[in-house]
Amino acid sequence: MKLSKEQIKKLYIFTRQHYVEYYDLQTELVDHLANAIEEQWQENPKLSFDEALQMEFKKFGVFGFMDVVEKRQAYLTKKYNKIVLKNLKTFFSIPKIIGTIISVAFVFVLLKFWQKDIPFLQTTFVILTIIFFAGILIISRKSKKQSQLSGKKWMFKEIIFGYGSMSGIINLPIQFTLHLKGENYDNWFLLLVSFLIILLVLLEYIVLILIPSKAEEYLKETYPEYEFSN
C-alpha cells in the first residue's frame, strides 16, 4: 500500500509541528517516514496511518527530530567551512598571490608609519569587524525575505547568507590590537599584523560577497531538487 498525496502533506505538517523548519530536512524526513510506514503496512495492513506514524516517530527517541537537525546542521556547517577555506586558498596561489603579497606590503608600509598610533590600529580593526557583522545582517535579512516569498527555508542557504562561524576568527585581531602599546615594533611583528589585516579583508570578501554570489550554484549542488522548488 502506498501513501496518498494527502498523507504525504500530513507528514510535512507533522515535521513542521515537531520543530523542523527547513524544507530540505522536512523532505528527507518525510521520505524516511513514508517508506517506514509503507513497510509497516506490508507487515500489518490493519495499522492506521496515524498509528504507523507514531510508532515510527517513537524510534527517534525523546528528543524527536532534534538530533537529526543538529547532525545535518553540523554536516552543512563543515561543508560551508570547506568552501570558505577553498576560496581563501585561491588568494595564496598564482596569480592571485601576487595581489595578496602587494596588499600585505602596502599595509606593512602604512603600519610602519602609524605603528605608534595604537588607537588608529585598533579603530581599523574595529571598523573592519563592524563592516563584517553589518554585512552578515544585511544578507541574512535578504535571504529571509526570499524564504518568505517562496515559503521554503533551506538550511544550507541560511548558513550561506547568515552564517557567523567566522566571528571567532574576526574577533581575534581586535583582541590582538588591544594589547599593543605605542612603540617601535620589529618588522616581523608589523608584517604579521599586516597579514592578519589582509586575511580579515579576504574573509569578509569571501563570506559577504564571493560565496553569496555563487549561492545558487552551491545550493543546486547540495539539493538537486532546489532548482525546481523555487
N, C-alpha and C positions, 0 to 999 in steps of 0.2 A: 504494500500500500504506500502511495506517495502523498506527501503533504500538499495541500491545496495552496493557491496564492494567498488566500485569506489567512491561512495558518502561518505561512511564511511572514506575512505582515505582523501577525501577533508575536512572532519570535523577535522581530525588530523592536517592537514596542516593549517586549519583555526585557531585552538587553538594555534599552534606554532607562527603563524603570529601575534597573539594578546598576545604575551609575556608569554605564558605558556610553560616553557621549560621542565617540569618534566612529564615523561611518565605516571606515576600513576595518576596525576591530569588531564592530557590530556584525558586518558581513561575514567575517571569519567565524565568529561565534554562532551565527545563525546557520551557517553551513555545517558546523560541527553538531549543533543541536538537532538540526533536521536529519542528518544521517543517523545520529544515535537514536532518535525517536523512531525512524523507519526500521532500524534494526530491532528495536524493542517490539514493534508491531509484528515483525516476522516471527518472533518467539511467542508473543502473546497478543493476538489480534483484538482481544476484548478490552485492552487498555484504551482509555480515552486520551485525547491529545494532552489535556492538562495533567493527567496522572503521569504520562510518559515524560512530559516536560519537567515536572517537579522531581521525578526520580533521577533524571539526568542532571538537573541543576544541583542536587544534593552532592553529586560526585565532585563538585568544585570546592566543597568544604565550607567552613564557617564564613570565610570572607568572600564567598561567591566568586565573581569575576575579577576582583581586585588584583589577585596575583597575576592573572593573565594580562591585565592592563599594565601593571608595573614591569613585567618582563618584556612586553612589547616596547614600552617607553625606553627601557634600558637598552634594548637592541637598536632602536632607531636613533637614540642619542649617541651611541657608539658609532653608528653609521655616519651621523652628521659630523662628529669629530674627525672621522677619517677624511671626509670631504674637505673640511677646513684645512687639515694638515696637507692634503694632496695639493690644494690650491696654493697654500703657503710655500710649499717646496718649489713651485714653479718660479718663484721670485728669487730662488737661490740656485737656479740653473740657467745655462746660456739660452737666450741672450738677455733675459730679464735681470740676471745677477749684476750686469754692468750698471743698470739703472739703480739697483739696490745699493751697490758699493758707492756710487756717486752721491746718493741720498745720505748715506751714513757719513761720508766725508764732509758733505755740506753742513750737516747738523753738528759734526765734530768741530768745525771751524767756528760755528756760532757759539757752541758751548765753551770753547777755548776763550772766546771774547767775553762771554757772560758768566763764566764759572763762579765769580764772586757774588753774583746777584742771585742768591738762592730763591728769593720769592719769585723771580722770573721763571726759574726752572720748575718750581712747584706749581705755579699758575699754568704753565704749558701743559703739564701732565693732567691737571685738574680739568682744563678745557677739553683736552682730547677725550677724557673719560666722560665728561658731560655730553659731548657730541655722540659718543658711543651709545650711552643709555637713552638719549633723546631719539636717536635713530632707531633703536630697538622698539621704543614706544610707538613711533610713527608707523613702522612697517607692521607691527603687531596689530594696531588698530585697523590698518588697511586690510590685513588678512581676515580679521574678524568680520568686517563689512562684507567681504567676498563670501565668507562662510554663511552669513545671514541670508544673502541673496540666493545662494544655491541650496541652502537648507541642510548642508552636509559639512561636517568637520572631519578633517583628515589629520591624524596625529603627526605625521612627518611634516605636513605643511605648517602646522602650528610650531613645530620645532624650528623650522627654517625661518619663519617670519617673526617669531617671538622668543627665540632661544637665548638664554643668558648664561650658558655654561662657561663662556669666556670671561665672565665678570670677575672671577677669582684671579685670572691672569692679568686682566686690565687693572685691577687694584694694586698689583704688586709694584709697578713703577711709582705710584703715589706714595706707598709706604716707604719705598726706597728713597725718594727725594726728601721726605720728612726728616730723615736722619742726616741729611747733608749739612755742611757748615760752609760759610763763606770763606774759602781759602783756595790756594792754587793746588789743583789735583794733578796727579800723574796722567800722562797721555793715555795709558792703557785704561784708566778709570773713565776718562771722558769718552774714550772710544766705546766702552761698554755701555755707557749711558746713551750714547748716540745710537747704538744698535738697538737698545730697548725702545727708544722713541720710534725708530723706523719700524720695528716689529709691531709696536702698538698701532701705528698708522696702517700697516698692511693688514693686520687682523680686523681693524674697523672696516677697511675697504672690502675685504673678503666676506665678512659677516653681514654688512649692511648693504652692499651693492652687488658684488660678484655672484654670490650664491643665490640671493633672491632673484637676480636677473635670469638665472638658469633653473628657477624653481620648477617650472613646468616640465622641463627635461628630467629632473631628479624624481619628480612625483610620478611621471609616466613610467619611469624605470622601476620605481618601487611598487606602484599599483598599476598593473596592466589595464584595469577597468576604469582608471581615473579619467581618461580622455572621453569616455562615453557616459560618465556620470555627472558631468558638469555642463 
